[in-house]
Amino acid sequence: MVVRSSIGGINNPQELQSALVGAQYIADMELATASYLALALQKPLLLEGAPGVGKTEAAKAIGSILGRRVVRLQCFEGIDSSAALYEWNYPAQMLAIRQADESYVNIYADNFLLERPLLEALNSPEDCVLLIDEVDRSDHEFEAFLLEFLSDFQISIPETGTVRATKPPVVVLTSNRTRDLHEALRRRCVYHWINYPDTALEAEIVMTRASSVARSTAESVVNAVTQLRQQPLVKPPGVAETVEWSEAATLLNSQGAPWPEAFLRSIGVALKDHDDLEFMRPNIDSILQGVAA
């Protein structure tokens, strides 16, 4: 294993944490350390946590500070290797055969090959970050396939040969933990669990991403969101919803809606499930009581 003490001019977790702030991502030292070690040890980074805590954004921020394009594989139930690797453009192949008459046509030329994210990452002419998003939504068979891919960073295309990465991409996997991932995949990665940020950190995130929001507004929204997350909701608001609710309430207030009415009228930015809205309707006034900007 090759260990690199410096990655893109970043020499330690503290420098990575500062660089992430420059990419508008506020990370605690634990996340910065895990990310730094994954980069230094050239191992995949596995980020787990509830939906909306910033796992995908962390991968994008790492790509930003490294100056690398992010290639994203969005996993889903039933995903198979063809959706992740490549497919042949059969309509184009058939058209080429018909147009060629009796002359020879190579239907396995590169122009008939449809690259999917994993092959795209291998063939990328520039260094990239491979984001394998919500890997827990795939099945165990696909997870085993990913394990093999991450071991060798190569694939075999029967019609053309083997494709190898000249330089393996930085890999970030995310999981909402809807199911447990295989132990073999976990062992290959540097692991970090991302919690919802504490109120002070979340308010700082809002201030970083929404420059038009006053600090008092950010703190009010964060306090309200913290209380919402303590309720048995189907879809608790994530950090992105906190930022969006702050912006929405600020916009309505600038148009004449008083506090806390501005928060109440924009509640649909934070709660995006009908059952959650109905469940909270009798109690939302008490949660918003006393908020001000």
C-alpha positions as CSV (number, residue, x, y, z in Angstrom):
1,M,0.0,0.0,0.0
2,V,1.3,3.4,-1.0
3,V,0.8,6.1,1.7
4,R,0.8,9.7,0.7
5,S,1.4,12.3,3.3
6,S,0.3,15.1,1.0
7,I,-2.8,15.0,-1.3
8,G,-3.3,18.0,-3.6
9,G,-1.2,20.1,-1.3
10,I,-3.1,19.0,1.8
11,N,-0.8,17.6,4.5
12,N,-3.0,16.7,7.4
13,P,-6.7,16.6,8.5
14,Q,-6.7,20.1,9.7
15,E,-5.7,21.4,6.3
16,L,-8.4,19.3,4.7
17,Q,-11.0,20.6,7.1
18,S,-10.0,24.2,6.2
19,A,-10.1,23.3,2.5
20,L,-13.6,21.8,2.8
21,V,-14.8,25.1,4.3
22,G,-13.4,26.8,1.2
23,A,-15.7,24.4,-0.8
24,Q,-18.6,25.5,1.4
25,Y,-18.7,22.3,3.3
26,I,-18.4,22.5,7.1
27,A,-17.0,19.2,8.4
28,D,-16.1,18.3,11.9
29,M,-12.6,17.0,12.7
30,E,-13.7,13.3,12.7
31,L,-15.0,13.5,9.1
32,A,-12.0,15.5,8.0
33,T,-9.7,12.9,9.5
34,A,-11.5,9.9,7.9
35,S,-11.5,11.7,4.6
36,Y,-7.8,12.5,4.8
37,L,-6.9,9.0,5.8
38,A,-8.9,7.5,2.9
39,L,-7.0,9.8,0.5
40,A,-3.6,9.2,2.1
41,L,-4.0,5.4,2.2
42,Q,-5.7,5.4,-1.2
43,K,-8.7,3.5,0.2
44,P,-12.4,4.0,-0.6
45,L,-14.2,6.2,1.9
46,L,-17.5,4.8,3.2
47,L,-19.9,7.4,4.6
48,E,-23.0,6.2,6.4
49,G,-25.7,8.2,8.1
50,A,-29.4,9.3,7.9
51,P,-30.6,10.8,4.6
52,G,-29.8,14.5,4.5
53,V,-26.7,14.7,6.7
54,G,-24.4,15.6,3.8
55,K,-22.8,12.4,2.6
56,T,-23.2,13.1,-1.1
57,E,-22.2,16.7,-0.6
58,A,-19.0,15.6,1.2
59,A,-18.0,13.6,-1.9
60,K,-18.6,16.6,-4.1
61,A,-16.7,18.9,-1.8
62,I,-13.7,16.5,-1.9
63,G,-13.8,16.5,-5.7
64,S,-13.9,20.3,-5.6
65,I,-10.9,20.8,-3.4
66,L,-8.9,18.2,-5.4
67,G,-9.9,19.8,-8.7
68,R,-11.4,16.6,-9.9
69,R,-14.6,15.8,-11.7
70,V,-17.1,13.7,-9.8
71,V,-18.5,10.7,-11.6
72,R,-21.6,9.5,-9.8
73,L,-23.2,6.0,-9.8
74,Q,-26.6,6.3,-8.3
75,C,-27.6,2.9,-6.9
76,F,-31.1,1.6,-6.9
77,E,-33.1,-1.5,-6.2
78,G,-32.3,-4.1,-9.0
79,I,-29.2,-2.3,-10.3
80,D,-27.0,-4.7,-12.2
81,S,-23.5,-4.6,-13.7
82,S,-24.7,-3.4,-17.1
83,A,-26.2,-0.3,-15.6
84,A,-23.0,0.4,-13.7
85,L,-20.4,-0.6,-16.4
86,Y,-21.5,-0.4,-20.0
87,E,-24.0,-1.3,-22.6
88,W,-23.8,-1.8,-26.3
89,N,-25.9,0.6,-28.4
90,Y,-27.9,-2.1,-30.2
91,P,-30.1,0.2,-32.3
92,A,-27.0,1.9,-33.6
93,Q,-25.3,-1.4,-34.3
94,M,-28.3,-2.7,-36.2
95,L,-28.5,0.5,-38.3
96,A,-24.8,0.3,-39.1
97,I,-25.2,-3.3,-40.2
98,R,-28.1,-2.4,-42.5
99,Q,-26.3,0.6,-44.0
100,A,-23.1,-1.4,-44.6
101,D,-24.8,-3.8,-47.0
102,E,-22.3,-6.6,-47.6
103,S,-19.2,-4.6,-46.5
104,Y,-17.6,-5.2,-43.1
105,V,-18.6,-3.1,-40.1
106,N,-17.1,-3.4,-36.7
107,I,-20.1,-3.3,-34.5
108,Y,-17.9,-3.4,-31.4
109,A,-16.1,-0.2,-32.1
110,D,-15.9,2.3,-29.3
111,N,-18.5,4.5,-30.9
112,F,-21.1,1.8,-30.2
113,L,-20.1,1.5,-26.6
114,L,-22.3,3.3,-24.0
115,E,-20.2,4.1,-21.0
116,R,-21.8,3.9,-17.6
117,P,-20.2,5.5,-14.5
118,L,-17.8,2.7,-13.5
119,L,-16.3,2.4,-17.0
120,E,-16.4,6.2,-17.4
121,A,-14.3,6.5,-14.2
122,L,-11.8,3.9,-15.5
123,N,-11.5,5.6,-18.9
124,S,-11.4,9.2,-17.6
125,P,-8.5,11.0,-19.2
126,E,-8.3,13.1,-16.0
127,D,-8.2,12.2,-12.3
128,C,-11.7,11.9,-11.0
129,V,-13.8,11.1,-7.9
130,L,-16.1,8.1,-8.2
131,L,-19.1,8.5,-6.1
132,I,-21.1,5.3,-5.5
133,D,-24.2,6.8,-4.0
134,E,-26.7,4.9,-1.7
135,V,-24.9,1.6,-2.1
136,D,-27.3,0.1,0.5
137,R,-30.1,0.3,-2.1
138,S,-28.4,-2.4,-4.3
139,D,-28.5,-6.1,-3.5
140,H,-25.8,-8.4,-2.2
141,E,-24.9,-9.6,-5.7
142,F,-24.2,-6.1,-6.9
143,E,-22.3,-5.4,-3.7
144,A,-20.0,-8.4,-4.4
145,F,-19.5,-7.2,-7.9
146,L,-18.5,-3.8,-6.5
147,L,-16.0,-5.4,-4.2
148,E,-14.3,-7.1,-7.1
149,F,-14.2,-3.9,-9.1
150,L,-12.7,-2.0,-6.2
151,S,-10.0,-4.7,-5.8
152,D,-8.6,-4.4,-9.3
153,F,-10.1,-1.2,-10.9
154,Q,-10.5,-3.1,-14.1
155,I,-13.3,-4.7,-16.1
156,S,-13.4,-7.2,-18.9
157,I,-15.4,-6.5,-22.0
158,P,-15.7,-9.8,-23.8
159,E,-15.9,-8.3,-27.3
160,T,-12.9,-5.9,-26.9
161,G,-10.7,-6.9,-24.0
162,T,-9.8,-5.6,-20.5
163,V,-10.0,-2.0,-19.5
164,R,-7.7,-0.9,-16.6
165,A,-7.5,2.4,-14.8
166,T,-4.2,4.0,-15.5
167,K,-4.7,5.8,-12.1
168,P,-7.4,4.5,-9.8
169,P,-10.0,7.2,-9.0
170,V,-10.7,8.5,-5.5
171,V,-13.8,6.5,-4.4
172,V,-16.5,7.6,-2.0
173,L,-19.4,5.3,-1.1
174,T,-22.5,6.5,0.7
175,S,-25.1,4.5,2.6
176,N,-28.3,5.4,4.4
177,R,-28.0,2.1,6.2
178,T,-31.4,0.7,5.1
179,R,-29.6,-2.6,5.3
180,D,-26.2,-3.8,6.6
181,L,-23.4,-3.8,4.0
182,H,-21.2,-6.9,3.6
183,E,-18.3,-7.0,6.0
184,A,-15.8,-7.5,3.2
185,L,-16.8,-4.2,1.6
186,R,-16.5,-2.4,5.0
187,R,-13.1,-3.8,5.6
188,R,-11.9,-2.4,2.3
189,C,-12.9,1.1,3.2
190,V,-12.1,3.9,5.7
191,Y,-15.5,4.2,7.5
192,H,-17.2,7.2,9.0
193,W,-20.7,7.7,10.4
194,I,-22.1,11.2,9.8
195,N,-24.6,12.4,12.5
196,Y,-26.8,15.4,12.2
197,P,-24.6,18.4,13.1
198,D,-25.1,20.0,16.5
199,T,-27.0,23.3,16.6
200,A,-23.9,25.5,16.5
201,L,-22.4,23.7,13.5
202,E,-25.7,23.5,11.6
203,A,-26.2,27.2,12.1
204,E,-22.7,27.7,10.7
205,I,-23.5,25.6,7.7
206,V,-26.6,27.7,7.0
207,M,-24.6,30.9,7.2
208,T,-22.0,29.5,4.9
209,R,-24.4,28.3,2.2
210,A,-27.1,31.1,2.5
211,S,-25.4,34.4,2.6
212,S,-28.7,36.3,2.6
213,V,-29.9,34.7,5.9
214,A,-29.3,36.5,9.2
215,R,-27.6,34.6,12.0
216,S,-30.7,34.9,14.2
217,T,-32.8,33.4,11.4
218,A,-30.4,30.6,11.0
219,E,-30.4,29.8,14.7
220,S,-34.2,29.9,14.9
221,V,-34.5,27.5,12.0
222,V,-31.9,25.1,13.4
223,N,-33.7,25.1,16.7
224,A,-37.0,24.3,15.0
225,V,-35.4,21.6,12.8
226,T,-33.8,20.0,15.9
227,Q,-37.2,19.7,17.5
228,L,-38.7,18.3,14.3
229,R,-36.0,15.6,14.2
230,Q,-37.0,14.4,17.6
231,Q,-40.5,13.6,16.3
232,P,-41.4,10.2,14.7
233,L,-41.5,11.6,11.2
234,V,-41.4,9.6,8.0
235,K,-38.9,12.0,6.4
236,P,-37.1,14.2,9.0
237,P,-35.6,17.3,7.5
238,G,-31.9,17.1,6.5
239,V,-29.3,19.8,6.5
240,A,-30.3,20.8,3.0
241,E,-33.8,21.4,4.2
242,T,-32.5,23.5,7.1
243,V,-30.7,25.7,4.6
244,E,-33.7,25.9,2.2
245,W,-36.1,26.7,5.0
246,S,-33.9,29.5,6.2
247,E,-33.8,31.0,2.7
248,A,-37.5,30.6,2.2
249,A,-38.5,32.2,5.5
250,T,-36.0,35.1,4.8
251,L,-37.6,35.6,1.4
252,L,-41.2,35.7,2.7
253,N,-40.1,38.0,5.5
254,S,-38.5,40.4,3.0
255,Q,-41.9,40.5,1.2
256,G,-43.8,41.5,4.4
257,A,-44.6,38.2,6.2
258,P,-43.8,38.7,9.9
259,W,-42.0,36.2,12.1
260,P,-42.9,33.5,12.9
261,E,-45.5,33.5,10.1
262,A,-42.7,33.4,7.5
263,F,-41.5,30.1,9.0
264,L,-45.0,28.6,9.2
265,R,-45.9,29.5,5.6
266,S,-42.7,28.0,4.3
267,I,-42.9,24.7,6.4
268,G,-43.3,22.7,3.2
269,V,-39.6,23.4,2.4
270,A,-38.7,21.5,5.6
271,L,-41.4,18.8,5.8
272,K,-42.0,17.1,2.4
273,D,-44.3,14.3,3.4
274,H,-48.1,14.7,3.8
275,D,-48.3,12.4,6.8
276,D,-45.5,14.4,8.5
277,L,-47.3,17.7,7.9
278,E,-50.6,16.4,9.2
279,F,-48.8,14.9,12.3
280,M,-47.1,18.1,13.1
281,R,-49.9,20.5,12.3
282,P,-51.3,20.6,15.9
283,N,-47.8,21.1,17.4
284,I,-46.0,23.3,14.9
285,D,-47.0,26.5,16.6
286,S,-45.3,25.4,19.9
287,I,-42.2,24.5,17.9
288,L,-42.1,27.9,16.2
289,Q,-43.1,29.8,19.3
290,G,-40.6,32.5,20.1
291,V,-38.6,32.3,16.8
292,A,-37.5,35.7,15.6
293,A,-35.0,37.3,13.3
